[in-house]
């Protein structure tokens, strides 16, 4: 029952901030594709050099719209945030870095009055969940998209939702180490320590470098 209460509280918090700000959250499905159609982040055509773009479309959007400042939510590259992120996602809807950055932007905007008061930080009129759902619908069965989406839901305390997405990712790619590692974190949050240890063992046996999950399990083992 804990996850249900957490999800409801996060939803209420989201509504409270956006309703207070007078923002109407629009469906991201109404936006038009910047280049006439969506491009798949993982497809060769998105990375292939052309006469116009050396390094391909991915190189263009990464270098001009997904700069380090944009990725770190410092400032936009061509205008107010989150405009560059939306440009990328209206070109390559399953771009994992842009999806994750938009998720973090939405959360920081919701939680930090100081962040909202900065110049050139506009209200996000599209929810991150809508953008993830669109990415998964346009280019389905992408394990990478499901993992980034799961991380988004983990951040907001929707652990059971994150679990579902990560299990789907592992079904698609059984040896996807990133999915096993993050599923271990989810099971720690759900206090399912045997399952957490199982997926930690898989991740670390494959050489996963981040020690966070290992440290969490070690700490819980000492309690």
C-alpha positions in Angstrom: 0.0 0.0 0.0 2.9 2.3 0.5 3.6 2.9 -3.2 -0.1 3.7 -3.8 0.0 6.4 -1.1 3.3 7.7 -2.5 1.9 7.9 -6.0 -1.2 9.8 -4.8 0.9 12.3 -2.9 3.2 12.9 -5.9 0.1 13.4 -8.1 -1.4 15.8 -5.6 1.8 17.7 -5.3 2.1 18.0 -9.1 -1.5 19.3 -9.4 -1.0 21.7 -6.6 2.0 23.4 -8.1 0.7 23.5 -11.7 -2.8 24.6 -10.6 -1.4 27.3 -8.4 0.7 28.5 -11.2 -2.3 28.7 -13.5 -0.7 26.3 -16.0 -2.7 24.2 -18.4 -0.8 21.0 -19.0 -1.1 20.2 -22.7 -0.9 16.8 -24.4 2.5 16.3 -26.0 0.8 14.3 -28.7 -0.5 17.6 -30.2 3.1 18.8 -31.0 4.3 18.5 -34.6 7.5 16.7 -35.6 10.3 19.2 -36.4 11.4 17.4 -39.5 8.1 16.0 -40.7 8.5 12.6 -39.0 10.0 11.2 -35.8 13.5 9.8 -35.9 14.6 6.8 -33.9 17.6 7.5 -31.7 19.0 4.0 -32.2 18.4 3.8 -36.0 21.4 4.2 -38.4 19.6 6.9 -40.4 19.6 9.2 -37.4 23.4 8.9 -37.1 24.3 8.8 -40.8 26.2 11.8 -42.2 24.4 13.7 -45.0 25.3 16.6 -47.3 23.7 18.9 -44.8 24.7 17.4 -41.4 28.1 15.9 -40.9 27.7 13.3 -38.2 24.0 13.1 -38.9 20.9 14.5 -37.3 21.9 13.1 -33.9 25.1 15.1 -34.1 23.2 18.2 -35.0 20.7 18.1 -32.1 23.3 17.0 -29.5 25.7 19.8 -30.4 23.3 22.7 -30.9 20.4 21.8 -28.5 21.7 19.3 -26.0 24.7 21.2 -24.7 26.2 20.5 -21.3 24.3 23.5 -19.9 21.0 22.1 -21.2 21.8 18.6 -19.9 22.7 20.1 -16.5 19.6 22.4 -16.4 21.7 25.5 -16.2 20.4 27.4 -19.2 19.0 26.9 -22.7 21.1 26.9 -25.8 18.8 28.7 -28.1 16.2 30.1 -25.8 14.4 29.6 -22.5 14.4 26.1 -20.9 13.0 23.6 -21.6 12.7 24.7 -25.2 15.8 22.9 -26.4 14.8 19.7 -24.8 11.4 19.8 -26.5 13.1 20.6 -29.8 15.2 17.4 -29.4 12.2 15.3 -28.4 10.1 16.6 -31.3 12.9 15.4 -33.6 14.1 12.2 -31.8 11.4 11.3 -29.3 13.2 8.4 -27.7 16.5 10.4 -27.2 17.4 9.0 -23.7 19.5 11.9 -22.5 16.8 14.4 -23.5 14.0 12.4 -21.8 16.0 12.1 -18.6 16.9 15.8 -18.6 13.2 16.8 -19.2 12.3 14.5 -16.3 14.8 16.2 -14.0 13.7 19.6 -15.2 10.0 18.9 -14.5 10.8 17.6 -11.0 13.1 20.5 -10.1 10.6 23.0 -11.4 7.9 21.4 -9.2 10.0 21.3 -6.1 12.2 24.4 -6.1 10.7 27.9 -5.9 14.2 29.3 -6.4 14.6 27.3 -9.6 11.2 28.5 -10.9 12.1 32.2 -10.2 15.2 32.0 -12.4 15.1 33.9 -15.7 14.5 31.8 -18.8 13.1 28.8 -16.9 9.6 28.4 -18.3 6.9 26.2 -16.9 6.8 22.8 -18.5 3.5 22.6 -20.2 3.9 18.9 -21.2 4.4 16.3 -18.6 7.5 14.0 -18.7 5.2 11.0 -18.5 3.4 12.1 -21.7 6.8 12.4 -23.5 7.8 8.9 -22.2 4.5 7.4 -23.3 4.9 9.0 -26.7 8.4 7.7 -27.1 7.3 4.2 -26.2 4.3 4.4 -28.6 6.2 5.8 -31.6 9.2 3.4 -31.2 7.9 0.5 -29.1 9.8 -2.3 -27.4 12.9 -0.3 -26.7 14.5 -1.6 -23.5 16.6 1.6 -23.2 13.4 3.8 -23.2 11.8 1.7 -20.6 14.8 2.0 -18.3 15.0 5.8 -18.5 11.2 5.9 -18.0 11.6 3.7 -14.9 14.3 6.0 -13.5 11.8 8.9 -13.9 9.1 7.0 -12.0 11.6 5.9 -9.4 12.5 9.6 -8.7 8.9 10.3 -7.9 8.4 7.3 -5.6 6.4 5.2 -8.1 8.4 2.1 -7.3 5.9 -0.5 -8.5 5.5 1.4 -11.8 9.2 1.4 -12.2 9.4 -2.3 -11.4 7.0 -3.1 -14.3 9.0 -1.1 -16.8 12.3 -2.6 -15.7 10.9 -6.1 -15.9 9.7 -5.3 -19.4 13.2 -4.1 -20.3 14.8 -7.3 -19.1 12.3 -9.3 -21.0 13.4 -7.5 -24.1 17.1 -7.6 -23.3 17.8 -10.2 -20.6 21.4 -9.2 -20.2 20.8 -5.5 -20.0 22.9 -4.6 -17.0 21.5 -1.1 -16.5 18.0 -2.6 -16.1 19.2 -5.2 -13.5 21.0 -2.5 -11.5 18.1 -0.2 -11.4 15.7 -3.0 -10.6 17.9 -3.8 -7.7 17.4 -0.2 -6.5 13.7 -0.5 -6.9 13.6 -3.7 -4.8 15.6 -2.0 -2.1 13.0 0.8 -2.0 10.2 -1.9 -1.9 12.1 -3.7 0.9 12.3 -6.8 -1.2 16.0 -7.5 -0.3 16.3 -11.0 -1.7 15.2 -9.8 -5.1 17.4 -6.7 -4.8 20.4 -8.9 -4.1 19.6 -11.2 -7.1 19.7 -8.3 -9.6 22.7 -6.7 -7.9 24.6 -9.9 -8.3 23.7 -10.0 -12.0 24.8 -6.3 -12.5 28.1 -6.6 -10.6 29.0 -9.9 -12.1 28.7 -8.2 -15.5 31.1 -5.4 -14.3 28.6 -2.6 -13.5 30.7 0.2 -12.1 28.4 2.2 -9.8 28.6 1.1 -6.1 25.4 2.6 -4.9 23.3 -0.5 -4.9 26.0 -2.5 -3.2 26.4 0.1 -0.5 22.6 0.1 0.1 22.5 -3.6 0.5 25.5 -3.7 2.8 24.0 -1.0 5.0 20.7 -2.8 5.2 22.5 -6.1 6.0 24.0 -4.5 9.1 20.7 -3.3 10.5 
